[in-house]
Amino acid sequence: MSLIKFNNRNRLFPWNNTQLKDFFSSDDFFFNDNFFEEDSLMPAMNVKELEGEFEVEFAAPGFKKSDFEVTLEDNILNVSAKKEIEKEEEKEDYMRREFSYNAFKRALRLPETVDNMADIKATYNEGILKLNLLKKEPSKETPKKVIEVI
């Protein structure tokens, strides 16, 4: 299966249509979401909580492994990718230049149950970036200590 870039966002994403935006413009919180902005198109993301880990998947076709940057700082997982392509063709009677630029960035605040010190496994296969985040061992509650006042 091959993916083809489609530029007509109004047909592909009908909520970008101005008439549809005007129809739904109200004080309703659902329709005032950033999801309806054209520039907010981000890769789809799945988060699964498994027994010993969290699995986060991003649908990001068309990138290479080297295009991704995954960082963890202050319990926030940052995932970004950037891809630039420039093509130049020069013939006797004409010159053709093409370029494209694709990028995204997502930041996720991790729950306290994620082990920040453990290694994060990141794999990219067939357009899916998969991150595996290990969970911490549940901390044992210390029993209540009674202090005698003398």
Stockholm file with secondary structure:
# STOCKHOLM 1.0

chainA/1-150         MSLIKFNNRNRLFPWNNTQLKDFFSSDDFFFNDNFFEEDSLMPAMNVKELEGEFEVEFAAPGFKKSDFEVTLEDNILNVSAKKEIEKEEEKEDYMRREFSYNAFKRALRLPETVDNMADIKATYNEGILKLNLLKKEPSKETPKKVIEVI
#=GR chainA/1-150 SS CCCCCCCCHHHHCGGGSHHHHHHHCSSCTGGGSGGGSGGGCCCCEEEEECSSEEEEEEECTTCCGGGEEEEEETTEEEEEEEEEEEEEEECSSCEEEEEEEEEEEEEEECCTTBCTTSCCEEEEETTEEEEEEEBCCCCCCCCCCCCCCC
#=GC SS_cons         CCCCCCCCHHHHCGGGSHHHHHHHCSSCTGGGSGGGSGGGCCCCEEEEECSSEEEEEEECTTCCGGGEEEEEETTEEEEEEEEEEEEEEECSSCEEEEEEEEEEEEEEECCTTBCTTSCCEEEEETTEEEEEEEBCCCCCCCCCCCCCCC
//
